[in-house]
């Protein structure tokens, strides 16, 4: 299938369109090959440390060399197994949603960029106004705040998918019931695709059953799963985590879309050097994707690169560093090199409150990383203080900023047939006395005349965002039907019933 045919197929499928970009080629072909070769060398020597026995056996049966030592195995993965995994991993993944028009078609051959939320933050930053000055209050995450976040994001135009962004820390929540309540309260308050990590493997089938009920049955869910999972299976550098690896294997066997996520910190758990950093994270992601495909050939998987830079004064991660842009653009290009849909990162502020610092930090990455054509960009709404804080006003601001980014990145919208219209219009104008276009053509809306920031207010953008946030949260909730809610309550255990 040609690139044009792929684009036409995606365009004709009801889905969230995102923005189709002309992907930036930061790395030359030779550099891509160098990163690939270096990653494969790392997978052979030193290999990966694996703390999960089931994964060790899967690798061994597939032909990897395994050295056992002190309850941990060193797995050396040959290129042959990696190549087989790349060949069987699908290049096209459909992520369903409650409303079909909100589905996502992620095609590695099509640089159509979508933006979503992310990070399970412990702090909800509340904004109130005392006169002209904003007052910031840090509140703990809760079920109610997760609901509000999902309800807000359902109405923000440029949020394409929802990754839980508020950690539910209610007294009634524990490891046994966290997953089902997290997924239910997300699905019940947003009509877009829902994704999250899994706290307990024991909840996996309950969450999938919930997704099947919402999707209208097991077959519908298999075609267009309304939920998917993130697995931070790799602890950098090059180590498979025991419990998350077990979750990855079981999710893969059930053939539900899963992100293989790795997040090395340049200078701490990854090299400072760009080649070293990208080669290491590429090796880690290839190892995870290989395990995913060994466990279930053809299972849907995303190349989930989240490389960051380390602050050496306090060892915090940095999302607004120039090197962060380099790492993420490189990784998006590597995913395209392998033909894998890419989960990438942009839009995180290192600042603790909304303001000019947060705006600059966010726009540095939002204006650059999407140019690489990653299909699925998370962390893009409301995150401050790295990924520790979610602020709903900041999410409203980010929605406006992403609108400007999408318009900036959009491809030219004219075709050959447009030429005659342009010639006719210019000739018509030149025949008039006033020679002014506004009297002769329908003007676009004020928002489209120029790329202005849509949150203009005499009290500033934050105050405008605060007003907009209040308007949106006061709108009626678009929840699941009572019948579906009752079916979920009957068939999914450990669900709390204090639901809207």
N, C-alpha and C positions, 0 to 999 in steps of 0.2 A: 504494500500500500504506500502510495506517495505521501509526502508531507502535506500537500494540498488536500488529498483525500482524507487524511487523518483529521485535518482541521475542519473540513466540511462535515465529517461525521460527528465530531465533537460539538460543532456549532448547531447541528440539527437535532441533537439530543437535548431534551429539556434539562437544564442544569444551571447552576450559578456560573456566570461567564468569566468572572475575574477579569484579568487583563492579559491579552496575548502580546508578548514582547518579542523583539528581535534579540535573542540571547547574546549577552556580552561574552566574548571569547577572551578571557584574561590569560589563559594558558595556551601556549602553542601545542600542537600535536605531540611534538617530542617531549614536552614537559609533562603532558598527561601520561605518556608511556613511561616516563621516568618515575612518576608517582606510583603508577600501577606496579612497575617492576620492584620498586623499593618496598611497597606494601607486601608483595608476595614473598620477597626475601625475609621480611620480618615474620611472616606467618610460618616460615620454615625455620628460621633461627633469629630470635630465641623461641619462636612459637608463642602459643597462648597458654596461660595458666588456667586450668579449669577445675573448679571446686564442686562440680555437679557430676555425679557418677553416671547418670543416664546420658548426659551429653558426651561424656568420655567414651562410652560404649558406642554411641551413634557415630562419632568421629572414627573410632577404631574400625568399625564394620565398613565404613565408607572408604577406608584405606589410609587414614592418617596414622602417623607414627606417634605412639603414646609412651611417655616415660612417667612411671609412678614414683611419687616421693612424698612421704609425710601427709597422707590423706589428700594430696593435691596432685593433679596430673599435668604434665607439660605436653601439650598437643601440638604437633608440627603438621600443618595443613598443606598438602601439596597443591600446586597450581591446577592440576587436573580436576580436583574436587571443587575448587573455586569456580573453574570454568563451567562445570556441570551445573552448579548452583545458579550462576548468572544466566545460563541457557534456559533453565526451567522456571526461573522467577518471572512472573508476568510483567510486561512493560506497561500494561493498561489495567487500572484498578478503578472500580466504581464504588463510591461511598454513598450509601443511600441516606435518606432523610425522611422525617415525618411528612413533609410536603415534597412531592416529586420534583418540583421546580428548584428545590434546594439541594438536589443531589450534586455530587462532584464526580467528574470523569477525569482521573489523573492519568495522563498518557505521557510516558517518558519522551516520546517523539514530538510532543507539542508543548512549547514553553508558555503554557497558560497558567498564570500565577494567581493563587488564592491566598487570602489572609485570614487568620483566625486567632483565637485566644490561647491561653496556656499558662502553665505554672500553678501549682497548688499552693497558693499563698496563704500564710497564716494571719496576715494583717489586712483588714479592710480599712482603707483610709477614707474617713467621712469628712466631707467639706460642708461647712455652714458659714453664713456671713453674719458678722456683727458690724452693722453699718457697711462701710466700704471694704473692710479688711476680712480676708478669708480666715477661718479658724479650722485647723486640722486636728482630727481626733482619730487615734489608732484603735480599732475595734477588732476583737477576735473573729475568725471565720466561723460560720454557722450554716445550718441548713437554710435558714431564712435568707441569709445573705447570698448563698449560692443560687437560690431561686431568683432573687432580685437581679443578680448578675446575668443569669440565663435570659430572664425576661427583657432586660435592657439590651443584651446582645442580639436577641431575636429581632429587635426593631432597628438596630444600627445597620445601615444600608450595606456597609462594606465588610461586615463580619460574615465570612463564608462558612465557617465551621466553629464548633464550640469544644474546646478542651477545658475541662473543669479548672477554674481559676481561683476558687476559694476552698480552702481546706475546711471540711465540716468538723468542728471541734466541740459539738454539743455534749453535754454530760451523758446523753443517751446513746452516743456513738462509740463503738469499739471496733476492734479488728474484725469481729464476727459479722457485723452488720454495715460496716462503712461502705463497702462497694455497692451493694444493692441500693442503698439510700442515695449515694452520690450519683449513680447512673439514673435512678428513677427521677430524682428532682431536677436533673438536667433534661432528660427526655420530656418530662412533663411541662417544661417551661420554655423550651426552644424547639422550633420546627426545622432546625438545621442539623447537620451531622454532629454526633456526639462522640468524643474520644476521651479516654483517660487511662491512667495506669491502674493496675490491679493490686490492692493491698493483700488480699488473701486468695490463694489458688482455689480454695474451697468454694468461693463465690463465682467462679468462672461460668459454670453452667447455668447458674441462676441469672447472671447478667445476660448471657446469650438467650436464655428463655424469655427474659423481659424484652430483649430486642426483637425476637421472633413475634411476640404478641403485638408489639407496636408496628412491625413491618407487615403484619397480616398473615403470618405463617412461616414455617421453616423454609419453604422453597423461595418465598419472596425475600426473606432475610438472606438466604444464600446468594441470590442474584444482586441484591442491593442492601447490604448490611447497614442498619441505621446506627450501629455502634461499632467502634474499633478500639484497639488497644495500643498502648505505648509500653515498651519494655526497655528499661535502662539496663540491658543485660551485661554490658561491659563496664567494669571498673578500670579506668585508665591508670597505668598503662597495661593493656593486653591481658586482662583477667576476666574470666567468666564468673559472675556472682552466682552462688548456689541457688538461692530461692528464685531469683528473677529468671535464671536459665530454665528452671523447671516450669515456670509460667510460660516462657516463650515456647517451649516444646509442646505444651498442652494447647496453647492458643493456635499454634501452627497446625497441629493435628485436626483441630476443628475448622481450619481453613477460614478463619476470620482475619480480616486485614490487621496487620501489626507493624508498628514502627520499630525498627532496630535503632535504638538511640545510643549515641556515645557523646560524652561531653568532656573531653580532656581540656585542661587549663594550661595554656602555653606558659611555660616557665615553672610549673608545679607538677602536674601529672602528664604533661606533654612538652615537647621541645619548644623553645622560643622560635627557632628557625622555621620559616614557612614551609620549606620542603619537608623537614622532619615532622612538623605538626600535621600537615595534611596527609603525609604518608602513614603516620601512626593511626590517625582516626580512620583513614581508608582501610587499613589492615583490620582494625577493630570491627568496622561495619561489614567488611567482607566476611570476617569470621562469623558474625552473628547471622548474616544472610545465608551463609553456607549451612549453618546448623539448622536454620529455619527450613531450608530446602531439602536437607537430608531427612529431617523429620516428616516433611510433607511436600514432596515435589509439586511445584505449581501453585503453592499457597501464596496468597497476596501479601507482599511485603514492601515497606518503604525504606529507602536509604536515609536514615535519620541523623544527619550531621548537625551537632550543636557545639562546635569548637569555640572556646572563649580565650581571653587573655588574662593573665594573672597580675594583680597589683602586688608588687614585691614589698610594699610597706606594711600591708595588713593581710596579704594572701587572699583577698576577695577576688572574685571573678569580675571581669570588665566587659560589658556589652557595648560600650560606646567607643572602643579603641579602633583606630584605623586598621590594625592587624585583624581585628574581629571581622571586618568586611572582607579582607583578603582571604582569610580562612574559609568563610562561608561561600564566597563566590567560587573559589577553587573547588570546594566540595560539590556544589551544584553542577559544576562542569564535569566532575568525575562521575556523578550519578548519570548524567547524560551520556558519558563515554561508555558506561556499562548498560545503558538502556533501562534504567531503574527509576521509578517515580521518586522524587526528592522531597523530603521533609526538612525545611531549613528554618532559619531564625532571623528576625529583624524586629526593631521597634521597642526594645527594652531601654528604659532610662536608668542610669546609675544614680541619678538624683533621688532624694527621698520624698519630694513634694512636686506637684505640677508647677511649671514655670519655664523661663527661658532656657535654663540649663537642660531640663528634661526634654524640651522641644528640640534643641540642637542635637542632643545625644540620640534621640529617636530618629530624627530626620536624616542623620548621617548614615544610619543603616537602612532605613526605609527607602532612601533615594538611591541606594547602591546595590544591596543584596538582591532585590527582585529583578534587577537587570540581568542576572544570570539565568533566569527562567526556571527556578525551582517551582514545582507545582503546588507546594503546600507550605506556607510560611506561618509558623506559630509564634506565640509570645507578642503579637503585634498590637494588642489592645490593653491599655490600662495598667501596665506593669511599671513599677517604680522600685527604687532601692534594689537594683538588679532584678531578681524575681521574688522578692520577699513581700511586696506590697501590691495589692490591687486597689485602684481608685476608680470609681465609676465615672467621675468627671473626666479623668484622664482618658478613659475609654472613649468618651464622646469626642474629646479633642483628637484622639488618634484616628477615629473614624473620619473626621474632616481632613486630617493630614493625609490619610491613605487615599482619599478621593483625589487630592491634588497629585499624589504620586502616580496613581493609575492613569490620570489624564496626561501626565508628563511622559509616561512610558508607552502609551498607546501607539500602535502603528498608524501610519497615514490611512485616512478613511476614504480616499478618492480612488476612482477607477478611470480607465480610458474614456468611458462614456461621459465622464464629468467635464471633459475638455470643451465640448461644444457648448455646454451650459455656461462655462466661465467666459468663453469668447462672446456669447450672446449678451451676457450680463454687462461685461465691461463696455461693449459697444453701445449698449443702451444707455449706460451712465454717461458716457462721453458725449452723447447727443443731447444731454440736458444742460440747462443753465447752471444748476446748483452743483452738479457732479458729486452728489452725495449718495452713498449706497443705502442709507437707512430708510429712505423713502421708497425703495424699489424691491426690497426683499423682506420676508418675514424674519424678524430678529429672534434669536434664541432667547431663552429665559435669562434673567439677569445673572443667575449663577453660572451660565455658560458663556457669557460675553467675554469674560476674562477669568483666569484661574485665581479668583480671590479666596481668601480664607472665609468660610461660611459662618464662622462664629464671631461676627463683629458686634461689639457692644460698648457703650460708653464706659462701662465698668470693667472692660477687658474681656479677653477670650475665656478665662476661667469662670468668670461670673456668668457669661453666656452659656458655657457648658453646664454649669450648675443648674441654671434655669431649664435647659434642655433635658438634663437627666431627670429632674423632678417631673417634667411633662411626660416623659416616656414611662417612668415607673408608675405613674398614675393611670396609664392606659390599662384596659382590661387584659387579663392574662389569657393567652391562647394555650389552653391545657388539653391533655388527652381527654377523650370522651369518657363519661362515667363508666360505660361498659368496659372499655379497655383498662381503666384504672382498677375496676373491680376484678377483672380477669388477672391482672398482675398481682393484686393483693391476695387472690386465692391461690395462685400457682408459684409465687416467689416468696420464700420464707424471709424472716427478719426485716421486713419492710415496716418502717414506722408509719403510723396512720395519721399523723398530724399534717396532712397534705392539703394544699389548696385545690 
